[in-house]
Amino acid sequence: MATTVQWKIKKNPTFTIALAGNPNSGKTTLFNAITGAHQHVGNYPGITVERKEGIINLKDVKIKLIDLPGTYSLSAYSDEELVARNFLVNEKPDIVVDIVDATMLERHLYLAIQFFEIGIPVILALNMMDDAKRQGLIIDTDKLAKLLNCPVVETVARSGRGKGHLIRTAVQHIKESGKTWKPIQISYGAEIDLVLDNMTEIIEEQQFMTDRYPARWIALKYLENDSEIIRYGKLNGKVAEQLEAIAQRTKEHCLKTLKVLPEAIISDYRYGLINSILKQDIVIQEKSRQERIDFTTKLDSLLVNRYIGPILMIAILYGMFQITFTVGEIPMGWLESLFGWISATATLLIPEGLLQSLVVSGIIDGVGGVMGFVPLIAIMFLMISFLEDSGYMARVAYMLDRVLRIFGLHGYSAMPFIISGGIAGGCAVPGVMATRTLRSPKEKLATLLTAPFMPCGAKLPVFMLLVAAFFTEHKAQMMFSITLFAWIMALLVAKLVRSTVIKGASTPFIMELPPYRLPTVRGIFIHTWERTWQYIKKAGTVILAVSILLWAAMTFPGLPTQQVNQYELERQAVSETTQGMTEQQALLEINNREGQAALRYSLAGKIGTSLEPLSRLAGFDWRTNIALVGGFAAKEVIVSTFGTAYSLGDVDPEAADTLSTRIAADPSWNKFTALAMIVFVLLYAPCVVTVVAIAKESSWGWATFATIFNTTLGFGMAVIIYQIGTKLFM
Amino acid sequence: MPKPLRQIISGEKAVVTAVTAEGEVGRRLRDMGLSPGTEIKILGRAPLKDPVSIRLRNYTLTLRNSEADFIMVEKVGE
């Protein structure tokens, strides 16, 4: 068997094809169309840019397809661009398939030109051909291919049209080009060319980094003042100084004679080259269709209108909030019944005792409580993915940039906030990961630290429980106020950290508003699934472990035999003296007291009790403390732990209604205790999974900071609310 | 007379004469297609008059006023 496999691999060579292109060029859609479900998502080493790979088996070759991050250029402006560039030089894929939007050839060819310059074998995928036709653009593909001296294949990524042809062309081109890099030489005008020739000669003579890059390309990057190449060059000997000096002289000369930077001249010549190619009747605009062109501009005149835009934005986000809860409730009910049934079955199958208690109260209730929220989370992410893929999220960033900037944030901070639960019901883990689009480490940090304040799907049940118990008449208003409060706190804290620990200027906001497009079903589902899966994984790993730990902490050590015997004696006494209903009630009362005593005696009870002197300031008793300590691990366990701690005896701890009436009736609770708890749960330490995500995106130092700072802030606010509330109004 | 992009009103058309930004911002602006000779049209501004959205090379770009200050333009028809 093993030999056959080996023989097969030998026979079929593996070709590596890298998909590159501008953001919104339909690159990921094409990648999904080609690879289907056979893809693997990982990270590039050291940074948090996603790396997607897929394998396809053709008749005579095996193809490894890499989806490079979307880039406008290879100028190393962003992490994505750096990743794309380093991937090309380090891993040397056999070919780059550059996906260009046929409706925006002028801008998209700018990247293609840079691939030609670095010399890697390239073919173009002329994507969005359907859009181009609709806009009345007639493109002479053959002529374009001839002028660019590279194969051009027409595609429509959404429908998958042209994908087979594209792959076959790529494979053929790999075979023909023999995988050799042939950098083209673009003229940048007599003066720059002369300098380039001079520098190229030095570079070739000294073999300065020529093992990695083509010589003329290195020279070009020095003139373009490319920080990455210059830094890398410094590690490679004295030649670097010589080249830097030439670049500096050229810069001074250009500024003196032409009043422009060399890098501006270089980019002008690139655009000049593109224009000179396109001018040769490559694109013809049908006059009759010109009117139809701009669906996007028309829609934008409404959706980003200065006055109507913000109103529509709030309406859209509020609509999502409504849909999530009304639609989400249905499958949530099913899952609840399913876990109820599993729990009942397990109770029947496993004999009474510690094992039953572990499986039913520990594992099934704990994990079930979390899994119950999967539909809610999935629907939320489905809608967020729709907004992202349709192009609307970019509009939200555009409209909110000025407001967010007041608080030291950036237009790009809007999305992490929304995903984290900014319209209630998200999750901070993907929210924290969404901060990757922020280029400035300072704005990113401020977003990272404040996004976990949002009312994520795990905090919601706590709020629903308390609102149902104490603010029955104003349920909707309360939920809305909580969300609003979260935003205000996030913005204020962002402002605070941005004017103290992470001071610094704001970074530029230069963003494309992509054309509105109806997202593909496949794209949305892949997107939603990736995020939902993270949530499910969390339930299966972290929450399972936490549930078991909490169960153990709330069970052990058990009451001393002496006390257990005491309760047993009481029960016997009751059984002998009373009968019927009175007996049942009396027994239940004794069981409850025993349960209470047992919980207080357990490890969790002891921790809760020891925290009580402090937590009393905010009105929290020892049972609340147990739930809140559990919530450090995962916010989902707060309600279930709360339930177990409060509903002792035979009451079903999972039924929120019963629990909320119980709490409402409990003398140690009032409106202000509830408010204090809501605020504390909203603000205190992010859950463990979020903390890990924060550490990954920044550092463990900042993750620890978030844990301590948020808890202190939450507790402080809770104490203020409880103290002022109870002193003034009760 | 060339003037900064910030001073152009919504709906007006102009031609880029120079991008004066250095370093990263300059590079990004050029990467996005803002080079001398490029025709642009101001589409509108965000609720608080900043950022601004412009149309060029058949696509829409948004940038803040502070970046728009680096872009010198000449109004079409002047």
Interface residues (C-beta under 8 A of the other chain):
Chain A: Y72 S73 S75 Y77 T103 M104 E106 R107 Y110 E224 N225 V260 L261 E263 A264 S267 D268 Y271 T296 T297 D300 S301 V304 N305 R306 Y307 G309 P310 Y398 M399 D401 R402 V403 G411 P508 F509 I510 M511 E512 L513 P514 P515
Chain B: A18 V19 E22 G23 E24 V25 G26 R27 R28 L29 R30 D31 M32 G33 S35 P36 T38 L43 G44 R45 A46 P47 L48 K49 D50 P51 S53 R55 R57 N58 Y59 T60 L61 T62 L63 R64 S66 E67
